[in-house]
Amino acid sequence: MAATKHAQSIKNDSKNYLATALLEQLQTTNLEDIKISKLVTRAGVSRMAFYRNFETVGDVLHDYFEPKIRQLFDDVIQQTPTDDKMVAVDRFFAEFEATMILSIERHFEFVIRQIFFDNMQRLYRQLPAIEAIPEVERRYWVGFMSAGVYNIWREWLLHDKQDSLDEIHTLLATLQTTTFNALKQ
């Protein structure tokens, strides 16, 4: 049992070292230009430790960001009244603003976006009225809204938050309500 705990501890340490080294490298280097050999050297782990835990450099980012983003969404899903959920999603963007901008600049936005989409799907699936929409339409609507929410916030951040948060929340609420009601008819 002690050997298993020790092995798990080493595995977690390797993941943490790799994530830290990768985030440092991303400050100056695009994701596609980061080589595994340089990453493992900077992290102080073996190449085997990398491949024991990950297939790609993007997997390191996914492993690092997924629990952080999931926790933010868990807070929204579990602690926020239904009518306030879209407003509460702005916590994600507030906390991840710098990361999102870096992800765009350094070409790893696809990782953040996919984790966001997965969590938006969790959020939408728990809405009480969602069962009123047939499964096929529900799946497409959830994908449409997840992408739309992400892209509205992305544009807002990239344009230096020129519009007020109230305007963004109103836009998102209007789009969500209008499209949802159209599907229920």
Phi, psi and chi 1 to 4 in degrees:
 res  aa     phi    psi   chi1   chi2   chi3   chi4
   1 MET       -  -43.0 -177.6   77.4  121.9      -
   2 ALA   -63.2  -37.5      -      -      -      -
   3 ALA   -64.2  -38.4      -      -      -      -
   4 THR   -65.4  -44.7  -56.6      -      -      -
   5 LYS   -62.2  -40.4  -75.6 -177.0 -179.1  179.5
   6 HIS   -65.9  -43.9 -179.6   68.6      -      -
   7 ALA   -62.2  -41.4      -      -      -      -
   8 GLN   -65.2  -38.1 -171.8   60.3   44.6      -
   9 SER   -64.0  -42.6  175.1      -      -      -
  10 ILE   -63.9  -42.9  -69.2  171.4      -      -
  11 LYS   -61.1  -46.2 -179.6  176.3 -178.3  167.0
  12 ASN   -63.8  -41.0  -71.3  -21.7      -      -
  13 ASP   -61.0  -44.4  -73.2  -12.6      -      -
  14 SER   -59.6  -44.0  -65.8      -      -      -
  15 LYS   -61.1  -43.9  -73.5  179.9  168.9 -174.1
  16 ASN   -64.4  -43.3  -69.8  -25.3      -      -
  17 TYR   -62.5  -42.2  -61.7  150.9      -      -
  18 LEU   -65.8  -42.8  -73.8  162.7      -      -
  19 ALA   -63.4  -44.5      -      -      -      -
  20 THR   -62.1  -46.5  -60.4      -      -      -
  21 ALA   -63.4  -40.6      -      -      -      -
  22 LEU   -66.5  -44.7  179.3   54.5      -      -
  23 LEU   -62.2  -35.6  -68.2  169.2      -      -
  24 GLU   -64.7  -45.8  -71.9  172.2   -3.0      -
  25 GLN   -64.4  -34.8  -76.2 -173.9  -64.7      -
  26 LEU   -68.3  -12.7  -74.4  167.9      -      -
  27 GLN   -66.7  -25.8  -63.5  -57.9  -48.8      -
  28 THR  -129.5   -7.4   58.4      -      -      -
  29 THR  -132.2  138.9  -51.6      -      -      -
  30 ASN   -68.9  149.1  -68.1  -22.3      -      -
  31 LEU   -53.6  -46.2  179.1   65.6      -      -
  32 GLU   -66.8  -14.0   65.3  -89.9   11.9      -
  33 ASP   -95.9   -2.6  -63.7  -31.1      -      -
  34 ILE   -86.9  123.3  -65.8  175.0      -      -
  35 LYS   -96.1  141.3  -55.5  -64.4 -178.6 -140.0
  36 ILE   -59.2  -40.0  -68.4  171.9      -      -
  37 SER   -60.3  -41.6   56.9      -      -      -
  38 LYS   -70.8  -38.0 -171.0  171.4 -179.3  179.1
  39 LEU   -63.1  -47.5  176.2   61.8      -      -
  40 VAL   -67.3  -34.2  -62.9      -      -      -
  41 THR   -63.9  -46.9  -61.1      -      -      -
  42 ARG   -63.9  -36.4 -173.2  174.2 -166.8  142.2
  43 ALA   -77.8  -18.8      -      -      -      -
  44 GLY    75.0   30.6      -      -      -      -
  45 VAL  -125.0  166.5  -59.5      -      -      -
  46 SER   -81.0  160.2   68.8      -      -      -
  47 ARG   -61.4  -35.5 -163.5  171.1  179.5   85.8
  48 MET   -63.1  -38.0 -179.3   62.9   89.7      -
  49 ALA   -62.6  -37.8      -      -      -      -
  50 PHE   -61.7  -53.8  176.3   88.5      -      -
  51 TYR   -71.7  -18.9  -74.7  111.1      -      -
  52 ARG   -70.4  -26.3 -155.3  175.0  -65.5  127.1
  53 ASN  -109.6  -28.0  -65.4  -65.3      -      -
  54 PHE  -141.7  156.1  -53.6  107.4      -      -
  55 GLU   -99.0  -35.1  -70.5 -177.3   28.4      -
  56 THR  -133.8  165.9   68.3      -      -      -
  57 VAL   -65.2  -35.1  176.8      -      -      -
  58 GLY   -60.5  -31.6      -      -      -      -
  59 ASP   -63.9  -32.3  -68.2  -17.1      -      -
  60 VAL   -63.3  -44.1  176.7      -      -      -
  61 LEU   -65.1  -43.4  -68.4  169.1      -      -
  62 HIS   -59.4  -46.4 -173.5  -84.3      -      -
  63 ASP   -61.4  -35.0 -173.9   70.8      -      -
  64 TYR   -75.9  -47.1  177.4   78.9      -      -
  65 PHE   -85.1  -27.2  -74.7  115.6      -      -
  66 GLU   -56.9  -49.7 -163.8  -78.6  -29.2      -
  67 PRO   -66.2  -31.3   10.0  -15.0      -      -
  68 LYS   -68.0  -46.3  -66.2  171.5 -180.0    0.9
  69 ILE   -69.9  -40.6  -65.7  171.4      -      -
  70 ARG   -58.4  -42.1  176.2  177.3  -81.3  -82.9
  71 GLN   -63.0  -42.0 -177.2   59.0   55.5      -
  72 LEU   -60.7  -43.1  -75.9  171.6      -      -
  73 PHE   -70.4  -35.8  -87.6   85.5      -      -
  74 ASP   -58.1  -41.8  -76.4  -12.0      -      -
  75 ASP   -60.9  -43.2  -66.8  -14.6      -      -
  76 VAL   -66.1  -46.5  171.1      -      -      -
  77 ILE   -66.0  -43.0  -69.6  168.0      -      -
  78 GLN   -89.8  -25.9  -64.1  165.0    7.2      -
  79 GLN  -118.6    0.2  -59.8  172.7   15.7      -
  80 THR  -114.2  130.2  -54.0      -      -      -
  81 PRO   -58.8  149.2  -19.3   28.2      -      -
  82 THR   -50.3  -45.0  -59.9      -      -      -
  83 ASP   -67.0  -18.2  -67.2  -17.5      -      -
  84 ASP  -104.6    3.5  -62.0  -28.6      -      -
  85 LYS   -63.4  -42.9  -70.9 -165.3 -173.6  -67.2
  86 MET   -65.8  -36.2  -73.4  -48.4  -61.2      -
  87 VAL   -65.1  -38.9  172.8      -      -      -
  88 ALA   -68.9  -24.3      -      -      -      -
  89 VAL   -62.6  -21.5  170.2      -      -      -
  90 ASP   -63.5  -18.8   72.9  -27.0      -      -
  91 ARG   -60.7  -39.1  -76.6 -170.6  -59.2 -134.9
  92 PHE   -55.8  -50.4  167.2   81.6      -      -
  93 PHE   -69.6  -34.6  -66.8   98.4      -      -
  94 ALA   -65.1  -45.1      -      -      -      -
  95 GLU   -75.7  -26.1  -69.7 -167.7   29.5      -
  96 PHE  -109.6   14.5  -82.8   83.1      -      -
  97 GLU   -55.8  -53.6  177.7  179.4  -10.2      -
  98 ALA   -63.1  -40.0      -      -      -      -
  99 THR   -65.1  -41.9  -61.1      -      -      -
 100 MET   -63.2  -42.9  -74.6 -175.6   63.8      -
 101 ILE   -64.9  -43.5  -69.0  169.0      -      -
 102 LEU   -62.0  -40.1 -177.7   66.8      -      -
 103 SER   -63.4  -34.4   77.4      -      -      -
 104 ILE   -71.4  -47.1  -66.6  164.1      -      -
 105 GLU   -65.2  -36.2  -68.1  171.7  -10.1      -
 106 ARG  -104.7   10.2  -63.2  -67.1  179.2 -140.4
 107 HIS    68.4   35.3  -50.9  165.5      -      -
 108 PHE  -120.9   21.8   67.4   92.6      -      -
 109 GLU   -60.5  -31.3 -178.2 -176.7   17.2      -
 110 PHE   -56.8  -30.8   67.1   94.8      -      -
 111 VAL   -70.4  -50.7  173.5      -      -      -
 112 ILE   -62.4  -44.5  -57.1  -62.0      -      -
 113 ARG   -61.3  -44.2 -174.9  176.2   45.6 -124.8
 114 GLN   -64.5  -42.1 -173.7   58.3   55.9      -
 115 ILE   -64.6  -41.2  -62.1  167.9      -      -
 116 PHE   -60.2  -48.2  178.5   83.8      -      -
 117 PHE   -58.6  -45.6  -75.5    4.6      -      -
 118 ASP   -58.7  -40.9  -67.1  -15.3      -      -
 119 ASN   -76.6  -32.8  -78.0  -78.0      -      -
 120 MET   -64.0  -36.9  -77.8  -63.1  -70.0      -
 121 GLN   -64.2  -39.8  -70.4 -179.8   19.4      -
 122 ARG   -61.4  -43.8  -76.8 -169.3  -37.9  118.4
 123 LEU   -62.4  -48.9 -179.9  128.2      -      -
 124 TYR   -67.4  -35.7  -81.9  126.6      -      -
 125 ARG   -64.0  -23.8  -83.6 -168.4 -140.4  114.8
 126 GLN   -90.9   -2.4   60.6   80.6   39.4      -
 127 LEU   -66.1  134.7  -65.9  176.2      -      -
 128 PRO   -59.5  -39.8  -11.8   17.1      -      -
 129 ALA   -81.7   -2.8      -      -      -      -
 130 ILE   -63.9  -28.6 -163.3   78.8      -      -
 131 GLU   -65.9  -15.9  -63.8  -59.2  -40.2      -
 132 ALA   -72.6  -14.4      -      -      -      -
 133 ILE  -100.0  132.7  -60.9  174.7      -      -
 134 PRO   -56.8  149.5  -23.0   32.1      -      -
 135 GLU   -52.2  -48.0  176.2   58.7   35.3      -
 136 VAL   -62.1  -49.0  171.6      -      -      -
 137 GLU   -64.0  -37.4  -68.0  174.1   -2.7      -
 138 ARG   -60.2  -46.4 -177.3 -178.7  -28.6  153.1
 139 ARG   -59.6  -44.9 -172.6  177.6   67.9 -125.2
 140 TYR   -69.9  -38.7  -72.8  113.5      -      -
 141 TRP   -63.8  -44.5  179.9   79.4      -      -
 142 VAL   -61.3  -43.6  167.9      -      -      -
 143 GLY   -63.5  -43.4      -      -      -      -
 144 PHE   -61.1  -48.3  174.4   79.0      -      -
 145 MET   -68.0  -39.0  -74.9  -54.6  -57.3      -
 146 SER   -61.1  -46.6  -61.9      -      -      -
 147 ALA   -65.7  -40.5      -      -      -      -
 148 GLY   -64.4  -46.3      -      -      -      -
 149 VAL   -59.7  -47.8  168.7      -      -      -
 150 TYR   -58.4  -47.9 -176.0   89.8      -      -
 151 ASN   -69.5  -33.3  -76.3  -44.3      -      -
 152 ILE   -64.6  -47.2  -73.1  170.0      -      -
 153 TRP   -64.9  -38.4  -76.2  106.9      -      -
 154 ARG   -60.3  -49.4 -179.1 -173.8 -166.2  -84.1
 155 GLU   -61.4  -40.5  -70.8  -58.6  -52.1      -
 156 TRP   -60.2  -46.0 -176.5   69.8      -      -
 157 LEU   -65.4  -43.5  -73.5  173.2      -      -
 158 LEU   -69.7  -21.9  -68.7  177.6      -      -
 159 HIS  -101.5   32.8  -69.8   95.4      -      -
 160 ASP    55.5   33.9  -63.2  -38.4      -      -
 161 LYS    51.7   44.3  -57.6 -177.8  -96.5 -174.9
 162 GLN   -65.4  -32.6  -67.9  176.2    3.7      -
 163 ASP   -90.0  154.6  -56.8  -54.8      -      -
 164 SER   -73.6  156.3   72.9      -      -      -
 165 LEU   -60.7  -36.8  -91.1  177.9      -      -
 166 ASP   -59.7  -40.6  -73.8  -20.1      -      -
 167 GLU   -64.4  -41.1  -69.9  173.2  -56.5      -
 168 ILE   -65.5  -46.4  -61.9  -59.5      -      -
 169 HIS   -62.0  -41.2  -66.7  155.3      -      -
 170 THR   -63.4  -44.2  -60.0      -      -      -
 171 LEU   -60.4  -48.5  173.1   61.8      -      -
 172 LEU   -62.9  -42.9  -70.6  171.6      -      -
 173 ALA   -63.6  -41.8      -      -      -      -
 174 THR   -63.0  -47.1  -59.3      -      -      -
 175 LEU   -62.5  -45.2  -69.8  170.3      -      -
 176 GLN   -63.4  -50.0  178.4  177.6  -63.5      -
 177 THR   -64.9  -45.5  -56.7      -      -      -
 178 THR   -63.5  -47.5  -56.7      -      -      -
 179 THR   -68.8  -38.1   58.2      -      -      -
 180 PHE   -63.7  -47.6 -170.7   79.7      -      -
 181 ASN   -63.8  -34.8  -71.5  -22.0      -      -
 182 ALA   -64.1  -36.1      -      -      -      -
 183 LEU   -74.8  -30.1  -71.6  175.6      -      -
 184 LYS   -71.3  -21.0  -73.4 -166.4  -37.6 -172.9
 185 GLN   -77.5      -  -63.7  176.8    6.7      -
